[in-house]
């Protein structure tokens, strides 16, 4: 479950982060100010507090959508996983928006002009030229964010999601073997981080080759 939450949050967070970055880069009226507040709030408050806010706010939103908009949804339909996915995605999106903004800023502005010169639209230039180069720059930070999410999922037990930490607490309570259970949980998180740290290191090497070829 920890991996599911982390993978979903990093992928959805990349989408949110990219949209937030565009709003800030192009200074879209209203949305730019909202994006700044969103990033500032998420980066300035603890993840645990955000999880609890989502835990109590999401059912209210679901009930409102069911009553006012006629959608077939209510707070009773929300599984615990929905709270965790929402909280971690919102959290991830704010941090990744800063990563993406820095990566896009690192790309030579002349790349946009080069795209326009061969007849590409703004979106085509972004998709074919700017984003691939920015992704190479952002990859190390994305990897660090992902490792942070894996460790952060230990807080998902607060909203009754059964993951590594939850299983450790259950095992500890059943057998009164608290030290062993928490050490086991620590080892699981450690091994997961080692595996994905090496995966991202491999991806960085691969992207480095792409970078050298394109240069």
ZIBELZI-V66554 format. One record per pair of residues at least 12 apart in sequence whose C-alpha atoms are under 10 Angstrom apart, sorted by the first residue. I is the first residue (numbers start at 1). J is the second residue. D is the distance in whole Angstrom. If there is no record, write none. Layout:
I_J_D / I_J_D
This chain:
1_81_9 / 1_153_9 / 1_156_10 / 1_161_8 / 1_162_7 / 1_163_5 / 1_164_8 / 2_149_9 / 2_150_6 / 2_151_8 / 2_152_9 / 2_153_6 / 2_154_8 / 2_156_9 / 2_161_9 / 2_162_9 / 2_163_6 / 2_164_7 / 2_165_9 / 2_189_9 / 2_192_10 / 3_146_10 / 3_149_9 / 3_150_7 / 3_153_9 / 3_163_9 / 3_164_10 / 3_192_9 / 4_81_10 / 4_85_9 / 4_150_10 / 4_153_10 / 4_163_10 / 5_81_8 / 5_82_10 / 5_84_7 / 5_85_6 / 5_86_9 / 5_87_10 / 5_88_7 / 5_89_9 / 5_149_8 / 5_150_8 / 5_152_10 / 5_153_7 / 5_156_9 / 5_163_10 / 6_84_10 / 6_85_8 / 6_88_8 / 6_89_9 / 6_92_9 / 6_145_10 / 6_146_7 / 6_147_8 / 6_148_9 / 6_149_5 / 6_150_6 / 6_151_9 / 6_152_9 / 6_153_7 / 7_85_10 / 7_89_10 / 7_146_8 / 7_149_9 / 7_150_9 / 8_85_7 / 8_86_10 / 8_88_9 / 8_89_7 / 8_92_10 / 9_84_9 / 9_85_7 / 9_86_8 / 9_87_9 / 9_88_6 / 9_89_4 / 9_90_8 / 9_91_8 / 9_92_6 / 9_93_8 / 9_146_9 / 9_149_8 / 10_88_9 / 10_89_7 / 10_90_10 / 10_91_10 / 10_92_6 / 10_93_8 / 10_96_8 / 10_142_8 / 10_143_9 / 10_145_8 / 10_146_6 / 10_149_8 / 11_89_8 / 11_92_9 / 11_93_9 / 11_146_10 / 12_85_10 / 12_86_10 / 12_88_10 / 12_89_6 / 12_90_9 / 12_92_8 / 12_93_7 / 13_88_8 / 13_89_5 / 13_90_7 / 13_91_8 / 13_92_5 / 13_93_4 / 13_94_8 / 13_95_8 / 13_96_7 / 13_97_8 / 14_89_9 / 14_92_8 / 14_93_6 / 14_94_9 / 14_95_9 / 14_96_6 / 14_97_7 / 14_99_10 / 14_100_8 / 14_142_9 / 15_89_10 / 15_93_8 / 15_96_9 / 15_97_9 / 16_89_8 / 16_90_8 / 16_92_9 / 16_93_5 / 16_94_8 / 16_96_8 / 16_97_7 / 17_35_10 / 17_39_9 / 17_89_10 / 17_90_9 / 17_92_8 / 17_93_5 / 17_94_6 / 17_95_8 / 17_96_5 / 17_97_4 / 17_98_8 / 17_99_8 / 17_100_7 / 17_101_9 / 18_93_8 / 18_94_10 / 18_96_8 / 18_97_6 / 18_98_9 / 18_99_9 / 18_100_7 / 18_101_8 / 18_104_10 / 19_35_9 / 19_93_9 / 19_97_8 / 19_100_10 / 20_32_8 / 20_34_9 / 20_35_6 / 20_36_9 / 20_38_9 / 20_39_9 / 20_93_8 / 20_94_8 / 20_96_9 / 20_97_6 / 20_98_9 / 20_100_9 / 20_101_9 / 21_35_8 / 21_36_10 / 21_93_10 / 21_94_10 / 21_96_9 / 21_97_6 / 21_98_7 / 21_99_9 / 21_100_7 / 21_101_6 / 21_102_9 / 21_104_9 / 22_35_10 / 22_97_9 / 22_100_10 / 22_101_8 / 22_104_10 / 23_35_7 / 23_36_9 / 24_36_7 / 24_97_10 / 24_101_9 / 25_101_8 / 25_104_9 / 25_105_9 / 35_94_9 / 35_97_9 / 36_94_9 / 38_90_9 / 38_91_10 / 38_93_10 / 38_94_7 / 39_90_10 / 39_91_9 / 39_93_8 / 39_94_5 / 39_95_7 / 39_96_10 / 39_97_8 / 39_98_8 / 40_94_8 / 40_95_10 / 41_91_10 / 41_94_9 / 42_90_8 / 42_91_6 / 42_92_9 / 42_93_9 / 42_94_6 / 42_95_8 / 43_91_8 / 43_92_10 / 43_94_7 / 43_95_7 / 45_91_10 / 46_91_10 / 47_87_8 / 47_88_8 / 47_91_7 / 47_152_8 / 47_155_8 / 48_87_9 / 48_152_9 / 48_155_7 / 48_156_9 / 48_158_8 / 49_87_10 / 50_86_10 / 50_87_6 / 50_88_9 / 50_90_9 / 50_91_8 / 51_83_7 / 51_84_7 / 51_85_10 / 51_86_9 / 51_87_5 / 51_88_8 / 51_90_10 / 51_91_9 / 51_155_8 / 51_156_8 / 51_158_8 / 51_159_8 / 52_83_9 / 52_84_10 / 52_87_9 / 52_158_8 / 52_159_8 / 53_83_10 / 53_87_9 / 54_82_10 / 54_83_6 / 54_84_8 / 54_85_10 / 54_86_7 / 54_87_6 / 54_88_10 / 54_90_10 / 54_159_10 / 55_80_9 / 55_82_9 / 55_83_6 / 55_84_8 / 55_86_9 / 55_87_8 / 55_158_9 / 55_159_7 / 56_75_10 / 56_83_9 / 57_75_10 / 57_83_10 / 58_74_10 / 58_75_8 / 58_78_9 / 58_82_9 / 58_83_7 / 58_86_9 / 58_87_10 / 59_73_10 / 59_74_7 / 59_75_4 / 59_76_8 / 59_77_9 / 59_78_7 / 59_83_9 / 60_74_9 / 60_75_7 / 61_73_10 / 61_74_9 / 61_75_8 / 62_74_5 / 62_75_5 / 62_76_9 / 62_77_9 / 62_78_8 / 63_75_6 / 63_76_9 / 63_77_10 / 79_159_10 / 79_160_9 / 79_161_9 / 80_156_9 / 80_157_9 / 80_158_10 / 80_159_6 / 80_160_6 / 80_161_6 / 80_162_9 / 81_156_8 / 81_157_10 / 81_159_8 / 81_160_8 / 81_161_6 / 81_162_9 / 82_159_10 / 82_161_9 / 83_156_9 / 83_159_7 / 83_160_9 / 83_161_9 / 84_153_8 / 84_155_9 / 84_156_6 / 84_157_9 / 84_158_9 / 84_159_7 / 84_160_9 / 84_161_7 / 85_153_10 / 85_156_9 / 87_156_9 / 88_149_8 / 88_152_9 / 88_153_8 / 88_156_9 / 89_149_10 / 91_149_9 / 92_142_10 / 92_145_7 / 92_146_9 / 92_148_10 / 92_149_8 / 95_141_10 / 95_142_9 / 95_145_8 / 96_138_9 / 96_141_8 / 96_142_7 / 96_145_8 / 96_146_10 / 98_138_10 / 98_141_10 / 99_134_10 / 99_135_10 / 99_137_9 / 99_138_6 / 99_139_9 / 99_140_10 / 99_141_7 / 99_142_7 / 99_145_9 / 100_131_9 / 100_134_7 / 100_135_8 / 100_137_9 / 100_138_6 / 100_139_10 / 100_141_9 / 100_142_9 / 101_134_9 / 101_138_9 / 102_134_9 / 102_137_9 / 102_138_8 / 103_130_10 / 103_131_9 / 103_133_8 / 103_134_5 / 103_135_7 / 103_136_8 / 103_137_6 / 103_138_5 / 103_139_9 / 103_141_10 / 104_126_10 / 104_130_7 / 104_131_8 / 104_132_10 / 104_133_8 / 104_134_5 / 104_135_8 / 104_137_8 / 104_138_9 / 105_130_10 / 105_134_8 / 106_130_10 / 106_133_9 / 106_134_7 / 106_137_8 / 106_138_10 / 107_129_10 / 107_130_7 / 107_131_9 / 107_132_10 / 107_133_7 / 107_134_6 / 107_137_9 / 108_130_9 / 108_133_10 / 108_134_10 / 109_130_9 / 111_125_8 / 111_126_9 / 111_129_7 / 111_130_7 / 111_133_10 / 112_124_10 / 112_125_6 / 112_126_8 / 112_129_8 / 112_130_7 / 113_125_9 / 114_129_9 / 115_128_9 / 115_129_7 / 115_130_9 / 132_207_9 / 132_210_10 / 132_211_9 / 133_207_9 / 133_210_9 / 133_211_8 / 133_214_9 / 135_207_9 / 136_203_9 / 136_204_7 / 136_205_10 / 136_206_9 / 136_207_6 / 136_208_7 / 136_210_9 / 136_211_7 / 137_204_9 / 137_207_9 / 137_208_9 / 137_211_10 / 138_204_10 / 139_200_8 / 139_201_9 / 139_203_8 / 139_204_7 / 139_207_9 / 140_197_10 / 140_200_7 / 140_201_8 / 140_203_9 / 140_204_7 / 141_200_10 / 142_200_9 / 143_196_8 / 143_197_7 / 143_198_10 / 143_199_9 / 143_200_6 / 143_201_8 / 143_203_10 / 143_204_9 / 144_193_10 / 144_196_10 / 144_197_8 / 144_200_9 / 146_193_9 / 146_196_8 / 146_197_9 / 146_200_10 / 147_189_9 / 147_190_10 / 147_192_9 / 147_193_6 / 147_194_9 / 147_196_7 / 147_197_7 / 147_200_10 / 148_193_9 / 150_189_7 / 150_190_10 / 150_192_8 / 150_193_7 / 150_196_10 / 151_164_10 / 151_165_10 / 151_186_9 / 151_189_7 / 151_190_9 / 151_192_9 / 151_193_8 / 153_165_8 / 153_189_10 / 154_166_8 / 154_185_9 / 154_189_9 / 157_169_9 / 163_185_10 / 164_182_10 / 164_184_9 / 164_185_6 / 164_186_9 / 164_188_8 / 164_189_8 / 165_181_9 / 165_182_8 / 165_184_10 / 165_185_6 / 165_186_9 / 165_188_10 / 165_189_9 / 166_185_9 / 167_181_9 / 167_182_10 / 167_185_8 / 168_180_9 / 168_181_5 / 168_182_6 / 168_183_9 / 168_184_8 / 168_185_6 / 168_186_10 / 169_181_7 / 169_182_8 / 169_185_9
